[in-house]
Amino acid sequence: MPRDDTNPKNETSRLTAKFQATIPASVRRALKLNKGDRIVFTIRGKEVLLQRATALDLEFAKAVSDTLTEWSSPADERAYADL
């Protein structure tokens, strides 16, 4: 989808106690996201770019998954069990 920098649109979402946020419907439509889809966050200084994950993103995540121990708690397993 081409970027329209001439007419940017801001959306907001609230963080839960577990630091989770709902992706606004307009963002889901723009990225053509569906339940269970994977997303990737690219951090650039104080900005974060949210994109639909590509096959390459998923392969990279799989390759480094053993190093991401902060996401391997029983609570995380329950939270993401249905994905």
C-alpha positions as a printed Julia matrix, in Angstrom:
83×3 Matrix{Float64}:
  0.0     0.0    0.0
  1.52    3.37  -0.94
  2.37    5.69   1.88
  0.36    8.89   2.12
  2.61   11.25   4.1
  0.55   14.24   3.01
 -2.46   13.2    5.08
 -1.25   11.31   8.17
 -3.84    9.85  10.53
 -3.19    9.23  14.22
 -4.93    6.51  16.21
 -4.65    5.76  19.91
 -5.02    2.7   22.08
 -4.82    2.15  25.84
 -2.33   -0.21  27.5
 -3.72   -2.86  29.82
 -2.11   -3.85  33.12
 -0.13   -6.45  31.11
  1.04   -3.75  28.65
 -1.17   -5.09  25.87
 -2.98   -2.82  23.43
 -5.76   -3.24  20.89
 -4.81   -2.36  17.33
 -7.43    0.14  16.11
 -9.74   -1.05  13.32
 -8.41    1.54  10.84
 -4.86    0.24  11.39
 -6.01   -3.38  11.02
 -7.71   -2.46   7.74
 -4.69   -0.54   6.46
 -2.38   -3.51   7.17
 -5.02   -6.1    6.18
 -4.6    -7.83   9.55
 -6.72  -10.75  10.69
 -6.91  -12.72  13.93
 -3.75  -14.74  14.44
 -1.64  -12.66  12.03
  1.84  -11.75  13.18
  3.13   -8.2   13.36
  6.63   -6.78  13.62
  7.8    -3.67  15.48
 10.79   -1.75  14.09
 12.31    0.65  16.61
 13.9     3.78  15.15
 15.03    6.03  17.98
 11.87    7.26  19.69
  9.57    6.04  16.9
  8.21    2.55  16.33
  7.01    1.27  12.98
  4.29   -1.4   13.05
  4.01   -3.71  10.04
  2.44   -7.01   9.07
  5.13   -9.67   9.53
  6.61  -11.17   6.38
  7.91  -14.74   5.99
 11.44  -13.39   6.52
 10.37  -11.71   9.78
  8.91  -14.99  11.01
 12.07  -16.96  10.12
 14.21  -14.41  11.98
 11.94  -14.6   15.04
 12.15  -18.39  14.99
 15.95  -18.25  14.77
 16.28  -15.98  17.82
 13.36  -17.32  19.88
 15.63  -19.08  22.41
 17.16  -15.72  23.3
 13.79  -14.12  24.13
 13.29  -15.59  27.57
 11.24  -12.64  28.82
  8.37  -13.92  26.65
  8.41  -17.51  27.88
  6.45  -17.36  31.11
  3.42  -19.56  31.85
  1.23  -16.42  31.67
  2.5   -15.72  28.14
  1.84  -19.31  27.11
 -1.78  -19.0   28.3
 -2.24  -15.58  26.7
 -1.05  -16.72  23.27
 -2.28  -20.33  23.34
 -5.07  -19.73  20.82
 -2.92  -17.97  18.2
